[in-house]
Amino acid sequence: MIRYASGILIILSILFSACESNFNLGGPVYDEEGNLAIDSVKIAEYLQTADYDSLYRIHDPSGVVVIVQEEGTASRPTIGNTVHANYTGKLLDGTVFDTNIEAVAKDHDIYNEDREY
């Protein structure tokens, strides 16, 4: 048991020593502030030229922009309510990467038969 426990301690110490904030496996370094600034410009340019019908937009501080195209007619939710919404996530080039609408998923070859649409 002692040999087993010491083996686990060695593995854990190696893992924790490798978990530094600047640890990199050779991939690109993600610069949160720089990338957000670059992406914000791209998103702003897209929104100026995009052709879509919308009621309004929600600009989240994280950089996500929600374009509301249709609003429900039911009463507004209150704390504790469960809200269901249809959505389609797209990249700036129009590539659909996620949706909860079955027909849209099938049209863009991202349909997953194990998912509930």
C-alpha positions as CSV (number, residue, x, y, z in Angstrom):
1,M,0.0,0.0,0.0
2,I,2.9,2.4,0.8
3,R,4.5,1.8,-2.6
4,Y,1.1,2.4,-4.3
5,A,0.6,5.6,-2.3
6,S,4.1,6.9,-3.1
7,G,3.6,6.2,-6.8
8,I,0.4,8.3,-6.7
9,L,2.2,11.1,-4.9
10,I,4.9,11.2,-7.5
11,I,2.4,11.3,-10.4
12,L,0.4,14.1,-8.6
13,S,3.6,16.1,-8.0
14,I,4.5,15.9,-11.7
15,L,1.0,16.9,-12.7
16,F,0.9,19.8,-10.3
17,S,4.4,21.1,-11.2
18,A,3.3,21.1,-14.9
19,C,0.2,23.2,-14.1
20,E,1.8,26.6,-14.3
21,S,-0.1,29.5,-15.8
22,N,2.3,29.8,-18.7
23,F,2.4,26.0,-19.4
24,N,2.1,25.4,-23.2
25,L,2.3,22.2,-25.3
26,G,3.5,24.1,-28.3
27,G,0.1,25.3,-29.5
28,P,-0.8,29.0,-30.0
29,V,-0.9,31.1,-26.9
30,Y,-4.4,32.5,-26.2
31,D,-4.2,36.2,-25.4
32,E,-7.7,36.8,-23.9
33,E,-7.6,40.6,-24.1
34,G,-5.9,40.7,-27.5
35,N,-8.2,38.1,-29.1
36,L,-11.3,39.7,-27.6
37,A,-10.3,43.0,-29.1
38,I,-9.7,41.5,-32.6
39,D,-12.9,39.4,-32.4
40,S,-14.9,42.5,-31.3
41,V,-13.8,44.4,-34.4
42,K,-14.7,41.4,-36.7
43,I,-18.1,41.1,-35.0
44,A,-18.9,44.8,-35.3
45,E,-18.0,44.7,-39.0
46,Y,-20.2,41.7,-39.6
47,L,-23.1,43.3,-37.8
48,Q,-22.9,46.4,-40.0
49,T,-23.2,44.4,-43.2
50,A,-25.2,41.3,-42.1
51,D,-28.5,40.7,-43.8
52,Y,-31.0,39.5,-41.2
53,D,-34.3,40.4,-39.6
54,S,-34.0,41.3,-35.9
55,L,-36.0,42.9,-33.2
56,Y,-32.9,43.8,-31.1
57,R,-29.4,42.6,-30.2
58,I,-27.9,41.7,-26.8
59,H,-24.1,42.5,-26.5
60,D,-22.6,40.4,-23.7
61,P,-19.3,41.6,-22.1
62,S,-17.8,38.2,-23.1
63,G,-18.1,39.2,-26.8
64,V,-21.1,37.1,-27.6
65,V,-23.8,38.9,-29.5
66,V,-27.3,37.5,-29.4
67,I,-29.6,38.6,-32.3
68,V,-33.2,38.3,-31.3
69,Q,-35.3,37.6,-34.4
70,E,-38.6,36.6,-32.8
71,E,-39.8,37.1,-29.3
72,G,-42.4,34.8,-27.7
73,T,-45.9,35.9,-26.9
74,A,-46.3,34.2,-23.5
75,S,-45.8,36.0,-20.2
76,R,-42.3,37.0,-19.1
77,P,-40.4,34.5,-17.0
78,T,-39.8,35.1,-13.4
79,I,-37.2,33.7,-11.0
80,G,-37.5,30.0,-10.8
81,N,-39.2,29.6,-14.2
82,T,-37.7,27.3,-16.9
83,V,-37.3,29.0,-20.3
84,H,-37.0,27.1,-23.6
85,A,-35.7,28.9,-26.7
86,N,-34.8,27.8,-30.2
87,Y,-31.3,28.9,-31.3
88,T,-28.8,28.5,-34.0
89,G,-25.1,29.2,-33.4
90,K,-23.2,30.4,-36.4
91,L,-19.6,31.5,-37.1
92,L,-19.0,34.8,-38.9
93,D,-18.7,33.0,-42.2
94,G,-22.2,31.5,-41.7
95,T,-21.1,28.0,-40.7
96,V,-23.7,26.6,-38.3
97,F,-21.9,24.9,-35.3
98,D,-24.9,24.3,-33.0
99,T,-28.6,24.4,-33.0
100,N,-31.5,22.9,-31.1
101,I,-33.7,22.9,-34.2
102,E,-33.7,19.4,-35.8
103,A,-34.3,20.6,-39.4
104,V,-31.5,23.1,-39.2
105,A,-29.1,20.5,-37.8
106,K,-30.0,18.1,-40.6
107,D,-29.6,20.9,-43.3
108,H,-26.1,21.6,-42.0
109,D,-24.9,18.0,-41.4
110,I,-24.6,18.4,-37.6
111,Y,-27.6,16.3,-36.7
112,N,-27.1,13.9,-33.8
113,E,-29.7,11.2,-33.4
114,D,-28.8,10.9,-29.7
115,R,-29.6,14.5,-29.0
116,E,-33.1,15.8,-28.1
117,Y,-34.2,18.6,-30.4
